[in-house]
Amino acid sequence: MRIFTLLVLLLLGCAPAVPAADTASLIKARYEVLRSFSATFEQTLTHKESGSRERRQGTLLFQKPLLIRWQTGKPHEETLVVTAKEIWDYLPDEEIAYRYPLDLVRDSRSIIQVVTGQAVLTKDFDVKEEGTSGGLLKLRLYPKEPAPQMVEAALWVEPSSGLIRGASIVDFYGNSNEIRFHRFQADVPLKSTEFTFKAPKGVEVEDRIGNKVQERELFK
């Protein structure tokens, strides 16, 4: 179905089920031309065994090829920066900064690849459409090669733009990490200094480059 026809039907309130391949193509086309974005987000972390939920709010800056600045506010302050050479995860309350290799975010199954539209959906996932939810197209993703940090995921996509407005990741233990974007601004000019990090004076630095670590240790 042509995208124009789909949009007309959505506006009329009578949109049929959208083939998953069409939605995946819509996302791919949009993110191929998108150079950067800024957004505020709400994050909900759910622990399956205990049923506990933790909610966070923050901001996300993204610039191609894969530069990230992720910040959450109180009471769980965190600054996570993906630079051109490494990853920094700074926890001010603990007065510690972790340094990780870039490999942690290069996998299509990583959370950050999914929410920034960089994951190769049709190549690395079995994609199922689940209709619409709150005016957004919903996709269910199943990694063709599941990993502990992701056994399935869901995406909520804006049909008029192809932009990802939310994602939910479920890990091997059934815990979920859901992110919903607000105040999304595409192709905003961002300063190079946004994607650099230097540990504040007195903060302990733990270097984990060269150690085997899993992506699920980040963005949680």
N, C-alpha and C positions, 0 to 999 in steps of 0.2 A: 504494500500500500504506500502511495506517495505521502511524504511528510505533510504537504499542503492539505490533502484530503483528511489526514488524521487530525490536524489542527482544527479544521472546520467542524468535524464531528465532535471534538472535545468542547468547542465553544457552544455547540448546540446541546451539549449534555447527553449525547447518545453515542459515545465512542465505543466501538467494539473492542474485544480483546486485541492487544497489540502483539504481533509476533516478537519474541525475544530478540531475534536477529535484527529486526528493524530498530528496536530501542538501543541495542548494542552498537549498531552502525551510527545512530544519531549521536550517541555519546562520543564515539570515536571521531566523527567528523568535527564535533564542537571542540574537543580537547586537542585536536591536531593543530588548530589555529589559535587556540588560547595560549597566551604567553605568560600570564601571571594572574593571581587573584588575591584578594583579602576577604576575610569573613570572620564574623564572630560565631561561636558554636556553643552548644550545650551537649555535654557528654554524660551518658548514664552507664555506669559499670554495674553489672548484676552478677552476683556470685550464686551459682546454681545450688550448691549444697546448703548454704545458710539462708538463701533467699534475700540476703541483704542487698541494698542498692546505694550507690554513691553517686551523687550528681556534682558535676563540675561545669564551670563556664570559662571561656577564654577566647583567644584570637588565633587565627591561622593565616600565615602569609606563605604564598607559594610562587616560585618563579622557575621556569624551565632552565636547564633540563630537570633538575630535582633539588632545588634549594628550598628549605623549609624553616620557618620560625613558628613554633607552637608554644603558646603561653597560656597557662591556667592561673586563675586568681585564687584568693583565699577562700576556704581554709587549706587548700591543697596547692600551694604555689609551685609551679614548675616552669622552667624554660628549656625547651628542647630545640636545638638548632642543627639542621643538616646543612653542612657547608660543602664546598666542592671537594674536600679532602677527607672529612671525618664527620662524626656525629657527637654532639655534646648534649648531655642531659644534666641540668643543674637543679638541685633541690635546695633552695635557700634555708628551709627550716632545719635541714640536716647538715647544712654547711658542707655539702659535698657535690662534686661535679664528676660525672662519668664520661669517659671518652671511648667511643665505639667505632668500629670500622664501617665503611659505607655499605658493605655487603648486606647489612641488616635491612636496608630499605630498597634494595635492588630487585628483590624477589617480587613477582607479581602478586603473591599471596600476602604480602605485607599490608598492614592496615593503611599506611600512608600512601602506597601505590594505588589502593582502591579509592580512597576519598579524594585524591587529587586527579583522578581520571587517567592515571598512567598505566594501570593494569591492562593487560591484553585479554579482554574478556572472552572473545570467541576462540582464542588459542589455548588459554590456560584454564578455562572454566566450562562446565556444562551450565548453560544459562536457561532459566525457565521464567516466563512472564507470569505475573500474579495480578494482572489487572491494574486498577488505579486505587490510590489511597490518598484522601485529602487533596485530590486534584493532581497528584503526582503518579507517574508510572512506576510500578514496582517490579523489580527483578530479583530472582533468587539465584545465587551463584553457588556452584559446587566445584571446588578445585579438582581438576583431573588427577592431581597428585596432592592429596590432603597433607597438611603439616600440622604440628601441635598447635600453632598459633591461629590456624583457621581450618575448620572443617566445613563451614558453610558461611555464606554472607547474604545480605540483602542490600539493595540499592533503591533509593527513591530519586526519581529523575524528573526534572521539569520538562514537560513535553514541548513547550514553546521555544526552549533554548538548548535542550540537551545537557543542561548543567546538573550535576549531582548535588542534591540538596540534603541528602542524608545517607548514612550507611550503618549497618549493624553487622558485627563480626562475632561469630561463635567459635570458641576454641575447643580443643579435644575434651576438656572437662565440662563442657556445657555452659561455661561462663560467657557472658555477652558484653560487648563494648559497642554502644550505640552513639553515633555522632549526628547531630542535626545542625545544619548551617543556617545562619541568619545574616542579614546585611551583607550579602554576597556581592562583591564588586569585581567584575572581570577586567583583565588587562589594565590594571592600575600600575602607575610607575612606582617602583620600589627601590630603595637605596641599597647599595651593595653591603653597607654596614649592618643591615638587618640580618644578614646571613653570615655573620662572623660572631665569634664568642671568645672571651678571655675570662678565665675564672677570677672572681673578685679576690682581693687580698685576704689571706687567712682561710680561704676555702680549700678543703682537701680535694685533690684530684686523683681519681682512681682510673688508671689506664687499662682498658679491656681490649685494646687492639692486639691481635695475636691470640686472643682467647676465643674459644667456641661459645657463642652466646646466641640466643634465639630472639627473633623480632618481638615476641610477645612481652619481652621485658620493657619495651618502649610503648609510649602512647597509651598508658593505662592509669 
